[in-house]
């Protein structure tokens, strides 16, 4: 699988793992201490070929993603879930380097492009009504939704923002939640 955009990852181990999954040019941020020089390189790559941000599904990865998004609003995003990036040995840290080749390929095939200043057709009341915030099973639902929509795991505050940023319609959200519920019911029977 060849990717025309430049992929941005956190470090060398992530780069090596992504190269096992796809043919692509890669920029490393060298962790959360992303420099102005690295941001300039990412901006240049975005103008020339486009950029896909693929960071670890943890606090540091989200911080890097936000820094890049602010500097390069036209960047695209690919996500892995925490489960997909969990190491086999519990002594290792969570990261892209622990993901399977197929999960990386799936994440890069399901890239999202941010649409800035987009007004959401969804509201906080919708999130509550759909059981995505403020209820006992909300966290589990958000995790499953994030996996299914390939938007990472958003907490309650991030969910509405991500759904808006990635132009996920109310109907797509409802359809996805129904599919998840059907899957859960099938597993129970």
Secondary structure as UniProt FT lines:
FT   STRAND          6..9
FT   HELIX           12..21
FT   STRAND          26..28
FT   TURN            31..32
FT   HELIX           36..48
FT   STRAND          51..53
FT   HELIX           59..71
FT   TURN            73..74
FT   STRAND          76..77
FT   TURN            82..85
FT   TURN            90..91
FT   HELIX           96..98
FT   HELIX           101..109
FT   STRAND          112..113
FT   TURN            116..117
FT   HELIX           124..129
FT   TURN            130..131
FT   TURN            136..137
FT   HELIX           138..149
FT   HELIX           156..165
FT   TURN            166..167
FT   HELIX           170..188
//
